[in-house]
Amino acid sequence: MAGIVKEDSVRDVALFLTDNMAIFFIPALIGILEMWGLIKMHFLAWVALLTITALLVMAVSGWAKQLTDRIRRRK
């Protein structure tokens, strides 16, 4: 790590957040349930959209990681 923030100073909060991560998905689930009629009508389009979005996120994340690795090697 960069040493900017000490691990011990954030450990308790990090453990709390990861232990209670399901809480963060409740608003999204409620939104899906409220819009289920619309989603159901266009289900295949939603599946395609989610698949393409997930692939784009993976590709951009990989590209960003490679870019940061190249920048670190130059230093």
N, C-alpha and C positions, 0 to 999 in steps of 0.2 A: 504494500500500500504506500501511498504518498506520505503518510505520517502526519497529515493535517489534522485528522480527527482520530483520537485514540479509540481503539476497539472497546475498551472497558467503559468508556463514557456513553456509548450508544447500545451496548449489549442488551440491557433491560428493555429498552424501547423496541429494539429490533425483534427480540423474542416475543414481546407482547403483540406486535403487529403481525408476525408470521403465525403465531398461535391463533389469532383471531381473524385470519385473512378472509374467511367466508363472509364476514360482515360487509366487506367491500363489494361483494358480488350481489348483495340483496337488491340494491337499486336497479341494477341492470336486469335482474330476473323479474322484478316487478314491471319494468318497462316492457320486457318481452311478453309477459302475461297480458298486459293491457293492450298491446298491439297484435296479439296472436291472430286475430281475424285477418288483418292485413298481411301478416307474415305468411299465414297458411295459404292465402290466395296466390302468393308469388314465392312459394317455398323454394323451388329450384333456382330462381334468380337469387334468393338470399344465400343459398348454399354456394352458388358460384361466386357471389360477391365476397362471402367470408373466406372461401378458399383462396381466391386471388389476393385478397388483402393479407391473409396469413403468409402467403408465399412472398409477397412484396416486403412485408416486415422482416421476414427471415433473410431475404436477399440484401436489403438495406443494412440490416444489423451486421451481416457478414462483411459487407463492403466497408462499413464504418470501422469494424474491428481490424480489418486488413490495413486500412488507411492509418489508424492510430499506431499499429505495429510498425509500419514503414516510417512514420514520423519519429517514433521513439528510437528506432535503429539509427537514424541519421544523427542523433544527438550524441 
